Amino acid sequence: MSIVIGGMIGLGKTSVADILKEHFQNKGIESKVFYESVDDNPILPLYYELTPEELEARRIPFLLQLFFLNKRFKTVKDCINWKNPIYTIQDRSIYEDWYFAYVNKNLGRISDLEFKIYEDLVDNMMEELEELPKKAPELMVYLKGSFETVIERIMSRGRSFEINPELKEYYFEVWKGYDEWVMNRYNASEVLIIDMDTTDVIKSEADARKVCHAVEEKLNEILSTSKTHIG
């Protein structure tokens, strides 16, 4: 079974992935988290810190999308080929990468030609994955929150390259269309929505347990046709 954790920057995808892994393992269910490449990403700080002129001159947004797409493609293959864990948990999915590229195109950070090249590459990658069994996840756990919560969480985690006040417009552009993309365009798997305005898995153990139980119930619902249940 494959689970992806989706949602806006700062809402806690990695934290939710970690608590799910711990939850499954406490039940004797082996699992593995495949993390998003952030700390080892040489392009991401440039994307947040460079001026708009520098971004355009060096084509950093396009390079960043290619970097993430390549890493995400490898993650999907690793999840498919991983033999030991019963559950694989991905910190964001290859499907969401397209949405970020789309937003950057709308902002003028990626040209129409670059976006066309990007989409062609995505199509080729997905065709390759079609040859492998079960490339799509069974469930996306979508972390949904207000823009105020997003900004508060980004600021509280304190990554230096993310807290520039000038980035607020970019965060808003990503945030404003995210729900619509998940609800109306994403069709790779079932979706479980977690309201992060009222949920803090880091500060509240009760919230962490609530998320784990909601995910467990949704997975059991998905698995009900095969009469297989968790725990």
C-alpha angles and dihedrals in degrees: 000000000000126000126186124199110215136178149096124324112278100016095113110266094152093046092051091048090052095049091048091052091050091046093053093045091051085059091050093254113135115227140165132207120218105203129212113254104251112126092042094044111110093189102049097074089050090052091057100036107041123091118252089255092053091046091054095044094050096036089228097159091056092046091049092052091049090049093052093043092053092048092045092050090054091048092054090051091046091051092050094047097041107111105184113055119070088208129041118194120199122202096223124340139248088247093064092052089073090056092054091049089049092052091049090051091052089050091052093244091115119042124231089250092051091049090051090051090047093051092047089052091049090051091051092049093049090050088055091050090051087070090060123074119258102354093165122080122244093226142019114204100206117202107210125188146153119267089250091057091047093054093044092052094045091052094045095055089054106211100170096220092052101052101068105127089222089068092067092091091053092049090051092051090053094043099047096064101031098092092048092051093050096043099041109021109029110087105153095104148346115296128221113193119212116194104225093185087075099026129076111171092182099053099031124055088190090058091048091053091046092055092048092050092047091052092046092051092049092049091050089051090052092046095045094099090062092044090236118138137181118248 
